[in-house]
Amino acid sequence: MAEKNSELMDKIVSLCKQRGFIFPGSEIYGGLANAWDFGPLGVELKNNLKKHWWKTFVQERMDIVGQDGGIILNPKVWEASGHVAGFSDELIECKNCHNRFRADEIDIKKCPACGKNSWTEPTKFNTMFKTNIGPTEEKSSVAYLRPETAQAIFVDFPTIVQVSRKKLPFGVAQIGKAFRNEITPGNFVFRTREFEQMEIEYFFNPKDGWQKYFDQWLEDLKQWMEKVGIDKSKLNFREIPDGERAHYSQRTIDIEFEFPFGQKELFGLAYRKDYDLAKHKIEYADPETNEKYVPHVIEPSLGVERGLLAILLSAYSEEEVKSEKRVVMKFTKDIAPIKVAVLPLSKKPELEKVAQEIWAGLSKKFMAEYDITGSIGKRYRRQDEIGTPYCVTVDFETLNDQAVTVRDRDTMKQERIKIDKLEAYFKSNL
Ligand code: ATP
């Protein structure tokens, strides 16, 4: 049966809360609007996504290195980059109900909150969070929480060139928190004021031509999205037309995903020319030809939480098994928060002892969980719902044959495997 969109979103939000993936932060104090915390499973999922990205784009590539810049940079960085003057959204307020909106996000014929059509003039609102360095709140001590991770990569570029001894073309990757004082956060973790980004600046000599790099990046991102379990049938690659693009960008593609609340930007890919390095007055000297120039960049910019939301929506599936509903999160094996669950059939001490030994052994290699609570059927359902690829059941036969039952999440097929072969089995299957 086709899933109604709003229903699917409700199901994801409630599953995330119930199973401890993602839930409202500061809840005992009434929460903080649109702020979410990640629980034991959510943090695994998030780390797996970040690890997968890092492995694909840093570890396995000869032409990309990593870095980890600060959240608070010298405020001159944001002046030079244009953020202090221009990192703003247009804010409008409904004169009737006083709700505020981002002017580019709504159809201003009708207020989405009260239906009236009476607006204040749009005003520019800089979405960078301000803070102060040191104990006094003087103008000279103003600093900003970074609204993107990319700028540290630009300002550190000369140092990275020196220490990495990389020659162009090469890229620098960074993962970290970013902060934007969004006017209208919402849609679960889609738009929040605190979020994480995974960004790469890929530097090259403009004489090489930018198209081939851009095409390659689009291809690399497509492959990566498929590997982490983002449903490619829900993706749309929106070519941003002239006039809508940032003035310095020659080509931008918004990678959009069909979220239940609409087709929206998931990630971005932009050719930013030499805009950023030129603003910071940074040049590169080719070590062989001594040619001096300002490198151009292509920037794949990915939001961790938006990626996770797309993965959660892509993974959710409902099946009917023996006239009962089975909910399965079909995470890919790399992304699944728990890889193996060890389930003793009963609480008999002799079974628990063997099961705990198996769990302790497997835990050294894989994120494994031990669960003894409830009937075996209920425990399987719980593991299906959190997307665990394999369950290991220790039963009374185990004491005689030193073997366990391994159940596959997707096929629900069960296989008898000797305990001493388990690690090898999971090494080849996970
Ligand atoms: P939007 O138009 O949705 O505000 P943007 O074009 O401003 O997004 P970028 O500046 O290109 O976004 O940021 C790169 C990526 O960072 C986005 O594609 C998205 O994945 C993520 N991102 C940006 N803002 C937020 C936010 N407020 N909450 C969560 N993720 C975000």
Residues whose N, C-alpha, C, O or C-beta is under 5 A from the ligand:
A	BS01	ATP	R180 E182 V189 F190 R191 T192 F195 E265 L266 F267 G268 S301 L302 G303 R306
